[in-house]
Amino acid sequence: MQRNKSNEIARDIIRTAKETFNERINNITLFNLTDEPYKMYDI
């Protein structure tokens, strides 16, 4: 089994965006998370 599933990658993206943009970003939504046939998500 791989270490990073789509949910874990999505959390990393959100955390990085919040750290990078600080107060300039209010809300991030990731949806349509899939692991098969490849990792995919919409922001």
MIVEXDREN-586091 format. One record per residue (C-alpha): residue in one letter; x, y, z. Coordinates in steps of 0.2 Angstrom, whole numbers, padded with zeros to 4 digits, always signed. Layout:
N
aXYZ ...
END
This chain:
43
m+0000+0000+0000 q+0006+0017-0004 r+0010+0029+0010 n+0001+0044+0003 k-0017+0042-0002 s-0027+0056-0010 n-0034+0062+0006 e-0017+0064+0014 i-0011+0073-0001 a-0026+0085-0001 r-0022+0089+0018 d-0004+0093+0013 i-0010+0105-0001 i-0022+0114+0011 r-0009+0115+0025 t+0004+0122+0013 a-0008+0134+0005 k-0013+0141+0022 e+0005+0143+0027 t+0010+0151+0011 f-0005+0163+0009 n-0008+0167+0027 e-0022+0179+0029 r-0025+0181+0010 i-0034+0165+0009 n-0050+0161+0018 n-0057+0144+0012 i-0050+0130+0002 t-0061+0116-0004 l-0055+0100-0011 f-0068+0089-0019 n-0069+0074-0031 l-0055+0065-0023 t-0050+0048-0031 d-0036+0036-0030 e-0041+0025-0045 p-0036+0024-0059 y-0024+0038-0053 k-0024+0051-0039 m-0035+0066-0044 y-0044+0080-0035 d-0052+0097-0038 i-0048+0113-0029 
END
